[in-house]
């Protein structure tokens, strides 16, 4: 996948899930200030217990399997 295809796909995903205004807002927030994705990911789940994180991961995996069987 090229960088252009990835960017286009992600913007389409954001618009489909959050609308044009929130997508523009998100992009503005990301580009406005230095953003360390690795650091952000490290802190993303720090308030969750291992059990909560595990359930979230299992639910996500289940949802992906359902989507694949439905041709999404």
Buried (B, 14 or more C-beta within 10 A) or exposed (E): EEEEEEEEEEBEEBBEEEEEEEBBEEEEEEEEEEEEEEEEEEEEEEEEEEEEEEEEEEEEEEEEEEEEEEEE
